[in-house]
């Protein structure tokens, strides 16, 4: 049970792995639309999709007899609040394997969507639907989140129902290694926002933002880029952060209870009357950590969360970019950011969704810094020197980002261009 800060610290310590055993886990979300209506699919259509996916070996995940996801061989398909679907992949050894897994999943998904007359949209924000038009589903936690989240951030429901992202899970070899990685990855959040921007169209109009998804997350309850994350955040400091963070819900006996009036420390001290003053298990801690919606967060691994969802051609680019930096070239990256002013980073973070590469950070624009960190990543992936069957290393996955930087044109710019030509929503569907 979790009754003391030391228990949380030990939880984080249990995630420590030798660098030889580092893994890579990719999570990516997709919007699914009905071709005929241009509307997001409802829960009954989700069930039809899932039924078709059974043919590929997927098995149902149930909550109170409702199917809320699928599982197969260590990976899961989960249902997001507005029926976006998310693949949470296995923890794999390298980008080659992780990317192959993602491509296999997308191939399966494409076969099913074709059969059901549906289309995938790989964007960071729903380019078509109004919030009121997005259907929901019977997952219990989302009912509580829908009720309570808007009180802490005015765009919280947009986050839940109209965003899609790509997340990356990476390991640490010690507390010191975590501190270094967390420092680097939080410092380069503005760069990630600019480089992976892919959410410029909202409600069939140019939003004026390159990453409207990032704008939404900045105005989401429990989200953002806390100033404390730049102060050599170690396991104890993150435990303090966790304990003083409000609870959004508690799961007991397959029922969900609102935790809106309590901090996690109240839970630890047995002060929650609604659940008869029970104290949290490790499972409760895991759930709580998963409802901290900051740009990056700590579980038993580091989760990177600043990338817009994108199409097939760039799906593996974000994971490769960050893996090269954090696994292959950490010290050099740390040296680059070690003297950056946290207030300037946070200011760049707030400006990047709108200004993209034109955002200023430490006297240079983000295009300059994207170039610097892409080179650091490339060097890191070369240092890893992990070769596929075609005798190519992981740097091949950076090609998409090199084109973006060379042309100074992001996925968001391409989206604006495609849509502006004739405002045909079909141009936004994945090809």
N, C-alpha and C positions, 0 to 999 in steps of 0.2 A: 504493500500500500504506500501511497505518497503522502507523508505527513510532515516531512521536513525538507528544507531547501537542499540538503545533501542528497536526498533521494532523486531530485530532479537532476542535480549535477551528475550523479552516477548513471542516470538514464542517458545523458549526453555522452558520458565517458564510454558507455557500452557500444557506441557507434564507431569508436576508434578502430581503424583497420591498418594493417601494414600496407605500404604503397604498392606492393606486388599484388595485393588483393583489391585494389580500387576498382569500383564498378561505375557504370554510366547508366542512368535511367532516364528515359524520355517520356514525357506526357504531352499529348497534344489534343486540342479540342477542335470540333468541327460543327458548323451549322449545316442543317439538312433542310432543304426546301422542296415543296411540291412544285413540279415543273408547270403544271396547268394553272395553278392559282398564284404562284410566286409567294406563297405563305409558308411560314415555319411549320414543321410537322407536329402533330399532336401526339398524345400518349398512345392511343390505339395504333397509330402508324408506327410508332417506336416498337410496339409489340410485334407488329408484322415484320419489321426489319430484324428484330432479334430472332424471330422464328426462322427467318431465312439464314441467319448467321449460324444457327445450330448445325447447318450442313457443313460448316467449316470446323466443327469440333468445339464450338463455344457452348458453355453450360450456363443456365440462369442463376442469378443471385436474387434471393427473395427478401422482402421486408413485409411482414404481415400479409403474406400470400401475394403481394404485388411484386412483379419482376422489375427490379430497379437497376439491373446491370447484367453483365456476362463475365465469365472467367474461362481461361484456357492456359494451361502450362505456365503458371506464374504471372500471367498478365490479366488485366481487367479492362472491361469497357464499362464506364460509369455514366450515369445519367445526370446531367447538370440541370439547374432549375428550369430553364426554358427549353428543355429537351435537346440542348447541345449534347453531343456525345464525346467522351474523352477516352482515349486509350492510355492506360498506365502500363508501360512496358515492363518487361523483366529488367533486372539489374544485369547488364552485360559488360563484356570485357573491353570493348572498344567501339569507336564510331561506326566502323564497317558493320559490325553485328547489330548495333542499335538501329542503324539506318535500314538495314535489310529487314529487321523486324517491323519497322514503321511502314515500309513499302509493301510488305506482305499483307499487313492489316488494311492498308488503303486499297490494295487490289481486291481484297474480300469485300470491303465496304462498297467499292465501286460496282462490283457484280450485283450486289443486293440493291443498291439505289437504282441501277439501270432497270432491273426487273420490276421495281415498284414505281417507276416513273418519278423518281426523286433525283435531286441534284445536290452536290456538296458545294458549299461556299467556304473557302479558306481565307478568312479575314479576321482581324482583331475585334471588329464591331459589326453587328448586323447592319448591312447597308440598306436594307429595305424596310424592315418592320418598325412600327411604332411600339412602344412598351405595352400599350393596352392590347395589341394584337398577338402578343407572344403567349402561346399556351403553356400551362404548367403540367405537373405530374404528381403522383401521390407520395413521393418521398417525404417522410415526416419532418425531417430537419428543415426542409425548405419552407414549410409553413411558418415555423417559428422565425426563421431568418427574414422572411418576407415581411413579417409583422414588426420585427424589432430593428433590423438593420438601418432603415431610413432615418431613424432618430439620431444616428451617429455620423451620417454622411449623405448629402442630398442626392447623389447619383448611385447609391448602393443597389437599388433595384435594377438600374441599367447594368451594373457590374454583374449581377446574378443572371439576368435574363438575356442580355444583349452583347456579351463579350466572349471572346475565345482567345486563348493564349497557348504558347508552347512553354512548358516547364522542363527544367533539367535538374536531375538529382546527382550530386557528386559527393564523394567521401572525404574524410580527413584522417590523418595518421596520428594526430596528437592534438591536445588542446592548443598548443602553439601554432600548429598547422591550420587549425580552424580559425584562429584569430587572424592569421595572415590572409587566408582565403576570403574571410568575411569582410575584411577591410578592403581588399581589392574589388570584390564583386559589388559591394555597395558604392564604391567610388566611381565605378564605370557604368552605373545604372543609366545616367543620361546618354552615354554612348550607345548602350543597348536599345534605348527607346528610339533614338534617331536612326540607327542602323537597321533595325527590324520593324520599323513603322509600316503598318499595313492596314490602317483603318481610317481612311479619309472620307468615305461616303457614309452618311447616316440619313435614314428616311428619304432615300433617293436624291439627296443633295450633297454637294461638297460641304463638309463640316467646317472648313477653314483650319482643320488640324490634320497633321500627317498621321499621328497616332491618337485618335480620339479615345481608343481603349485606355491609353495611359492617363489621359485627362480624367476619365471616369474613375480609374483606380485611385487617383489622387484625391478624389472626392467621395471615397467609399469608407464607410465605417470600418475601423480595425485595419485600415490599409496605410499606404504611404511609405516614407523613407525616414524613420525616426533619427533625430540628431544623435541619440545615444549609440546608434549602430556604428558610429565613426570613432568611438572612444575605446579602442582596443577591446571590443566586446568579447569576453571570455565566457566559459561555462557558468561561472557564478553570476556574472552580470546578466546573462541571458536567462538564468533561472529567476533572478529578481524581476526581470521584465515579464517573464511568464506568470509569476505569482501575483503580480500587481495588474495583470491584464484581465479585463472583465470576461466572464463566461457568457457564451451565447446560448448554449443549450447543454443539457446533460442527458445521456441515454441510460436508462435503467429498465431492465426486464422488457426490452423491445419497445419501450415508450420513451418519448422525448419530453423533457421539462425545460421551460425557459430558465436561463440562468442570469437574466438581465440585471438583477439587483445585487449580484455577487461578483467578487473577484475570485480567482482560483485559490488564493490564500484562504478565503472563507471556506471553500470546499475542503481544503487540507485540514482546517481546524474544526471540521464537523459542524458548521454553522448554517447549513442549508436545510431548513425545516421541511421543505417540499419533498425531500427524499429521506426523511427521518434521520437527518444529521449523519448520514453515511460519509465516509471519507473516500477519496478517489483511488482507483486502481491505476496501474500503468496504462491500461486501455483508455481510461478517462483522461490521463495526461496526453496520450497520443491524439485523442480527439480534440482536446483543447489547443494543442500546438497546430493542428490542421485548420483551425478557425482563426488563426492570426494571419491576416491577409497582407502583410508587408511585402515590399518588392522582393526581398529575399528573407528566408527564415531557416531556423534550425530545427531539425527533428533528430534522428540518429544519423543524419546526413544533412547536407546543405541543399536547399531547394531554391533555384534561381527562377524568377517569375516575371521578368521585365520584357519578354518578347511577345509581340503580336503573333497570332496564328498566321501561317503562310502556306502557299501551295507546294506542290510536289517538288518543284525545282529548288526550293530553299529550305525544305523541311529539316534537313540535316545540318544546315549551315550554322544555325545558332548553337546547337550542341557542340559542333566541332570547334567553333570560335572560343567558347568558354572552356572546353576541355583542354585546348591547346594552352590557354593562359593558366588555368588553375592546376592542371596535372603536369604540364610540360615546361612551363616557364614562369613559375610563381614568383620567385625572388626578383627577377627583372621587372615584372609587372608591379610588384610591391614597391620597388625602388622608384618607379614612375609616379605612383600616387601618394607616397609617404609624406610629402610636404604639401599636398593639396589642402586648401582651406575647405573645411566641411560646409561652411555657409555658402561658399561659391558652388560647391557640388550640389547642394540642395536647391539653390537658385537655378542652376542649369537643369536640374531634374524637373523643376516646375515649368521651365520654358521649353524644354525639348519636345513635348507633344505637339506644339504649334510651330516652332521654328525649325525643328529637325537639325540638320547639319549646320545651320546658320547660328545655332545657339553658342554662346561664348562660355568657355570654361578655362580658367587660369590663363587668360590672355590669348587663347587660341580657339578657333571654332571646332565644333564636334567632328567635322569632316577630317580635320588634321588629326584629332585624337583617335578617330576610328581607323585611320591609316596606320598610326603608331601601334595600336593594339591589335590590328589585324596582322601586322608584321610580327609582333610578339607571339601571337597565337600560332602563326605559320612556323615560326622557329620552334615553338613548343611541341607542335605535332611532328616536326622533323626530328626533334630530340626523342620523342616516343618511338618513332620509326616502326610503326606497326603496319605490316604489309598485307594486302588482300591477295586473292588468287591471281589477280591481273598484275601483280607486282607494283601496286600503287599504294602509297601511304595515305594517312588521313587528311593530308593537305588538300586532296581532291575536293573535299566537301566545302572548302573555302572559295571555290571558283565563283559562286553566285555573289558572295560579298565583295570580291575583287571587282566584279562588273559594276556593282552598285557604286563603289567608291570611285572607280575610273570614270564612270559616266555621270556621277553625282546625281543619279536618279534612283530613288528608293521604290520598293514595292507599292508604297502609298501613292507615289507620283504616277506609276503605271496604272493604278486603279482609277485615279482621277482622269487620266488620259483616255482610258478605255470607256469610262462612263460618260465623259463629256462629249465624245464624238456623236453619239446618238441617244444617250441615256437609255440604252437597252440593258435591262437588268441581266439578261442572259449572258452578257459579256463578263459578268462577275462570277459566273459559275466556273468551278474547276473544269479544266479541259483534260 
